Amino acid sequence: MVSAMRTMTGMKRATPTSIVSVGARVTKSYDGDVLTRCRPEEVPVLLGGVLAGQTVLAPIGDEATAAALDRVDEEPPIDSGVVVGTSGSTGQPKLVVLSSEALIAAADGFRTQYGSFTWHCALPMHYVAGIMALVRGHLDDLHGGGFRIASPDLSNLEPAPGRNALCVVPTQLRRGLADPALCKVLTAFDMVIAGGASCPPWMLENARQAGVQVVTSYGMSETCGGVAYSGEPLPGVDIDIVDGRITIATPALATGYLGAPDLAARTFVDGRLITNDRGAWVCGPKGKRLQVLGRLDDVVISGGVNVDLGEVQRLLDGIGPGLAVVAVPDAEWGQRVVLAAPNGTLAEWRDRLRPHLGAPALPRQLLLGALPLTGSGKINRRALVERAATREGMTSDHLAG
């Protein structure tokens, strides 16, 4: 097992030698190493210094990440490039340390497989997906590409001459496909990369029929974003599945977690990332592909029976948008399966799902309304669990015994 920061052993707690406010930024200097906080919109301007090894950047897009940084006085590793706060969809954000070498390796691996593009960034630039769109564009500029900033609603998309790539989350893709004018613009892109959450089959089929070239991405902050695209690992990436758990070795592996050495020691083992994701290899027309089945903690026990929430979610994804499943502790059942849906009654949903699910997997609680999302566009399952536990948003007929 490794220490919290793979490039340093015996990491000490350190007190900043100076703290200087620079406009909206706060710079902490640790005996020559500088950690600079910035607003997300400042990342494109400051990124050159990161890739040159001159700046350690901490983009702040939410109060949770700012608070997490405030609690940490640990010295950043000497080769740090960016400290990224995770979206925190299932808990408090982790502070992932990415070296400039890892960022460059991730971009180089993608270019080796797919070539260069003008990258259109429509994602938050304090999350790894947005940062990596900028990194790839910055480096692809040397190969005929570049980057452009797009609005989250994709309303200002304008493909550049040459090849163009766009990074989105499934929610953005769904809305784009539903807008005829925007859908036409999307067809002009050589690649539309959808990541951050799974794309349901109906959405991919709608994109195919519309002529939108969608590639799904699997990756995380700890791997500088995508390591596999439409199930195919990038060059230099080794994905293994041990007892159903996905582990990853990549030259774009994070250095560790700032201020969380115990978590880092459990997560980064012998040069591999030990994920909490379940996966399998599937054979298709183009060979072996990675299929992500869900998270390990998606399997819960309800009424003494294992229920795979990932399997239930895939069923819901096939039905339509706006649906999600979580589980909460229950005195009678152990774990209570909870469905979030935009409309309907619990009895109607149980009847609809009964032909496809065993009795323990059927929802016993219904939450109505739009799904809460994190800043990166993922379903905020933590917020759903909190709503379900407090019975928020329910009426008396929305709970089944």
C-alpha positions in Angstrom: 0.0 0.0 0.0 1.1 3.5 -0.6 1.1 6.7 1.4 -1.4 9.5 0.8 0.8 11.1 -1.8 2.6 8.6 -4.0 5.4 10.9 -4.8 6.2 11.6 -1.1 6.6 9.5 1.9 6.0 10.5 5.6 4.0 13.5 4.5 4.1 16.1 7.3 1.4 18.6 8.3 2.6 22.0 7.3 1.6 25.6 8.1 1.7 28.0 5.1 4.6 30.4 5.2 2.4 33.1 3.7 -1.2 33.6 2.6 -1.8 36.3 0.0 -5.1 37.5 -1.5 -4.7 38.0 -5.3 -8.0 39.5 -6.6 -10.6 36.8 -6.0 -7.8 34.2 -5.5 -6.1 33.1 -2.3 -2.5 31.9 -2.7 -0.9 29.7 0.0 2.9 29.3 -0.2 4.5 26.3 1.4 8.3 26.9 1.4 8.2 27.7 -2.3 5.2 25.5 -3.4 2.2 27.6 -4.2 -1.5 26.5 -4.0 -3.6 29.1 -5.8 -7.4 29.1 -5.4 -9.3 30.5 -8.3 -12.8 30.9 -9.7 -13.8 28.2 -12.3 -13.9 30.8 -15.1 -10.2 31.7 -14.4 -9.0 28.2 -15.1 -8.5 28.7 -18.9 -6.2 31.7 -18.3 -4.2 29.9 -15.5 -3.9 26.5 -17.1 -0.7 27.2 -19.0 1.1 27.7 -15.7 -0.2 24.4 -14.5 0.9 22.4 -17.5 4.3 24.1 -17.3 4.7 23.0 -13.7 4.7 26.6 -12.4 1.3 26.7 -10.6 -0.7 24.5 -8.3 -4.3 25.4 -9.0 -7.4 24.8 -6.8 -10.5 25.8 -8.6 -13.4 26.6 -6.2 -16.9 26.2 -7.5 -18.8 25.5 -4.3 -18.7 26.2 -0.6 -18.0 22.5 0.3 -14.8 22.4 -1.7 -13.7 25.8 -0.2 -14.4 24.5 3.3 -12.5 21.3 2.7 -9.5 23.2 1.6 -9.8 25.5 4.7 -9.5 22.4 6.9 -6.3 21.2 5.3 -2.8 22.6 6.0 -1.0 19.7 4.4 1.8 20.6 2.0 0.9 19.7 -1.6 3.3 17.3 -3.3 6.1 18.9 -5.3 4.7 17.8 -8.7 1.1 18.9 -8.1 -0.8 20.6 -10.9 -4.4 20.8 -9.8 -6.4 20.0 -6.7 -9.9 19.0 -7.7 -12.8 18.7 -5.4 -15.1 15.8 -6.3 -18.8 16.4 -6.8 -19.7 14.9 -3.4 -22.8 13.2 -4.7 -22.5 10.5 -2.0 -20.7 12.4 0.7 -18.3 15.2 1.4 -15.9 16.2 -1.5 -12.5 14.6 -1.6 -9.6 16.8 -2.6 -7.9 14.9 -5.5 -4.4 15.9 -6.3 -3.5 15.7 -10.0 0.1 16.3 -11.3 0.8 18.2 -14.4 2.4 15.0 -15.8 -0.8 13.1 -15.2 -3.0 15.7 -16.9 -0.7 15.7 -19.9 -0.6 11.9 -20.0 -4.4 11.8 -20.1 -4.6 14.2 -23.0 -1.8 12.4 -24.9 -3.5 9.0 -24.5 -6.8 10.4 -25.9 -5.0 12.0 -28.8 -3.1 8.8 -29.6 -6.4 7.0 -29.9 -8.7 9.6 -31.5 -6.6 12.4 -32.8 -6.8 16.2 -32.2 -9.9 18.4 -31.9 -11.1 21.8 -31.1 -12.6 21.1 -27.7 -15.9 22.8 -26.7 -16.2 22.9 -22.9 -19.7 23.1 -21.6 -19.0 21.6 -18.2 -18.1 23.2 -14.9 -14.4 24.1 -15.0 -13.8 23.2 -11.3 -14.6 19.5 -12.0 -12.2 17.2 -13.8 -14.3 16.7 -16.9 -14.3 20.4 -17.6 -10.6 20.8 -16.7 -9.6 17.9 -19.0 -11.6 19.4 -22.0 -9.4 22.6 -21.5 -6.2 20.5 -21.1 -6.8 18.6 -24.2 -7.7 21.7 -26.1 -4.6 23.6 -24.8 -2.3 20.7 -25.9 -4.2 20.0 -29.1 -3.5 23.6 -30.1 -0.1 22.4 -31.1 -1.7 19.8 -33.4 -4.3 22.0 -35.2 -6.9 22.0 -32.4 -7.8 24.3 -29.5 -10.6 25.0 -27.1 -13.7 27.1 -26.9 -16.0 27.8 -23.9 -19.6 26.9 -24.3 -22.6 27.7 -22.1 -24.1 24.9 -20.1 -27.3 25.0 -22.1 -25.2 24.6 -25.3 -27.0 27.7 -26.8 -23.7 29.2 -28.1 -22.1 26.2 -29.7 -20.3 27.1 -32.9 -18.1 24.3 -34.4 -14.6 25.5 -35.6 -13.0 24.6 -38.9 -11.6 21.1 -38.7 -12.5 18.4 -36.2 -14.6 19.3 -33.1 -15.4 17.5 -29.9 -17.9 18.4 -27.2 -18.0 17.1 -23.6 -21.4 16.9 -21.9 -23.3 15.0 -19.2 -26.3 12.9 -20.1 -28.7 15.6 -18.9 -27.3 18.1 -21.4 -27.3 15.5 -24.2 -31.0 14.7 -23.5 -32.0 18.3 -23.7 -29.9 18.9 -26.8 -31.5 16.0 -28.6 -35.0 17.3 -27.7 -34.3 20.7 -29.3 -34.5 20.3 -33.1 -32.3 23.4 -33.7 -29.7 22.4 -31.2 -29.7 18.7 -32.3 -28.8 19.9 -35.8 -25.8 21.7 -34.4 -24.7 18.6 -32.5 -24.6 16.7 -35.7 -21.8 19.0 -36.9 -19.5 17.7 -34.1 -17.1 14.8 -34.9 -17.5 13.5 -31.3 -19.9 14.2 -28.5 -18.5 12.7 -25.3 -21.1 11.9 -22.7 -19.8 11.1 -19.2 -20.3 11.6 -15.5 -23.2 9.2 -15.5 -24.5 6.4 -17.6 -26.4 7.1 -20.8 -29.5 5.0 -21.1 -29.9 2.9 -24.3 -32.9 5.0 -25.5 -30.8 8.2 -25.4 -28.0 6.6 -27.4 -30.4 5.3 -29.9 -32.1 8.7 -30.3 -28.6 10.2 -30.9 -27.8 7.6 -33.5 -31.0 8.2 -35.4 -30.4 11.9 -35.3 -26.9 11.5 -36.6 -25.1 12.7 -33.4 -21.8 10.9 -32.9 -21.9 10.1 -29.2 -19.1 8.3 -27.4 -19.6 7.4 -23.7 -16.9 8.0 -21.2 -15.9 6.1 -18.1 -13.5 7.6 -15.7 -13.2 9.8 -12.5 -11.3 12.6 -10.9 -8.7 10.1 -9.7 -7.8 9.2 -13.3 -7.9 12.7 -14.8 -11.3 11.8 -16.3 -12.0 9.2 -19.0 -9.9 6.1 -19.2 -12.3 4.1 -21.4 -14.5 5.4 -24.3 -17.6 3.3 -25.3 -16.0 0.6 -23.2 -12.6 0.6 -24.9 -9.6 1.6 -22.7 -7.2 4.2 -23.8 -3.6 3.2 -24.8 -1.5 2.7 -21.7 -4.6 2.1 -19.5 -4.9 -1.3 -17.8 -8.4 -2.1 -16.4 -8.9 -5.2 -14.4 -11.9 -6.7 -12.7 -11.3 -8.5 -9.4 -14.3 -10.1 -7.7 -16.5 -7.8 -9.7 -14.6 -4.6 -8.7 -13.0 -2.4 -11.3 -9.3 -1.5 -10.7 -7.3 0.8 -12.9 -3.7 1.5 -13.7 -3.0 4.5 -15.9 -0.2 7.1 -16.4 -2.9 9.6 -15.6 -3.4 8.3 -12.0 -3.9 10.9 -9.3 -1.1 11.6 -6.8 -3.5 11.1 -3.8 -5.9 13.0 -1.6 -4.9 16.2 0.1 -5.5 15.8 3.8 -6.8 12.2 3.7 -3.8 9.8 4.0 -5.8 6.9 5.3 -8.3 7.1 2.4 -5.5 7.4 -0.1 -3.8 4.3 1.3 -6.9 2.3 0.8 -7.6 3.7 -2.7 -4.2 3.8 -4.4 -2.6 0.4 -4.0 0.5 -0.8 -5.9 0.0 1.8 -8.6 -3.6 1.0 -9.1 -6.9 2.8 -8.3 -9.2 0.5 -6.4 -12.6 1.8 -7.4 -16.0 1.3 -5.8 -17.5 0.4 -9.2 -18.7 -3.0 -10.4 -17.9 -4.1 -13.9 -17.7 -6.9 -16.4 -16.2 -7.5 -19.8 -18.6 -8.0 -22.6 -17.9 -9.2 -26.2 -19.3 -7.3 -29.1 -18.7 -6.8 -32.8 -15.6 -4.7 -32.1 -14.2 -7.0 -29.4 -14.1 -6.9 -25.6 -15.7 -3.9 -24.0 -16.0 -2.7 -20.4 -19.5 -2.6 -19.0 -20.0 -0.7 -15.8 -22.7 -2.3 -13.7 -23.0 0.2 -10.9 -21.3 0.7 -7.5 -20.4 -1.9 -5.0 -22.6 -0.3 -2.4 -25.5 -0.5 -4.9 -26.2 -4.0 -3.6 -28.4 -3.7 -0.5 -30.4 -6.3 1.6 -34.1 -5.7 1.7 -36.3 -8.3 3.5 -33.3 -10.6 3.7 -32.7 -10.6 -0.1 -29.9 -9.0 -2.0 -31.2 -6.2 -4.3 -29.0 -4.8 -7.0 -29.9 -1.1 -7.2 -27.7 -0.8 -10.3 -29.8 -3.3 -12.1 -33.0 -1.5 -11.0 -31.5 1.8 -12.3 -30.7 0.3 -15.7 -34.3 -0.8 -16.0 -35.5 2.7 -15.1 -33.0 4.2 -17.6 -34.7 2.2 -20.3 -38.1 3.5 -19.3 -37.3 7.2 -19.6 -35.7 10.3 -18.0 -36.2 11.6 -14.5 -36.1 8.3 -12.7 -33.8 7.1 -10.0 -33.6 4.5 -7.2 -31.9 4.6 -3.8 -32.3 2.7 -0.5 -32.6 3.9 3.1 -32.6 2.1 6.4 -35.9 0.6 7.4 -36.8 -1.0 10.8 -38.8 -3.7 9.1 -37.1 -4.4 5.8 -33.5 -3.6 6.7 -33.2 -1.4 3.6 -36.2 0.2 1.9 -36.1 0.6 -1.9 -37.2 4.2 -2.9 -38.2 5.3 -6.3 -37.8 9.0 -7.4 -40.1 9.8 -10.3 -41.6 13.0 -11.9 -45.2 11.7 -11.6 -47.4 8.7 -10.9 -48.4 6.9 -7.7 -46.5 4.2 -5.9 -49.1 1.6 -6.8 -48.8 2.5 -10.4 -45.1 2.2 -10.4 -45.1 -1.1 -8.5 -47.5 -2.5 -11.1 -45.4 -1.3 -14.0 -42.1 -2.7 -12.5 -43.5 -6.0 -11.1 -43.1 -8.0 -14.4 -39.3 -7.1 -14.4 -38.3 -7.1 -10.7 -38.6 -9.5 -7.8 -40.8 -8.4 -4.9 -37.9 -7.3 -2.7 -36.7 -4.9 -5.4 -40.0 -3.2 -5.9 -40.1 0.3 -4.5 -41.8 0.8 -1.1 -41.6 4.6 -1.2 -42.1 7.2 -3.9 -40.5 10.6 -4.1 -42.1 12.9 -6.6 -40.5 15.8 -8.4 -37.4 16.6 -10.5 -34.2 14.8 -9.6 -31.7 16.8 -7.6 -28.3 17.1 -9.5 -24.8 17.9 -8.4 -22.9 20.7 -10.0 -21.3 18.3 -12.4 -24.8 17.1 -13.6 -24.9 13.7 -11.8 -27.9 12.6 -9.8 -27.5 13.7 -6.2 -28.2 10.4 -4.6 -27.3 11.8 -1.2 -30.0 14.4 -1.4 -32.5 11.7 -2.5 -31.5 9.5 0.5 -32.0 12.5 2.9 -35.4 13.2 1.4 -36.5 9.6 1.6 -35.3 9.3 5.2 -37.2 12.3 6.3 -40.3 11.4 4.2 -40.0 14.8 2.5 -42.2 15.3 -0.5 -44.5 12.3 0.3 -48.2 12.1 0.9 -49.8 9.3 2.8 -50.3 7.0 -0.2 -46.6 7.1 -1.2 -45.3 4.5 1.3 -46.0 0.8 1.0 -45.7 -1.8 3.7 
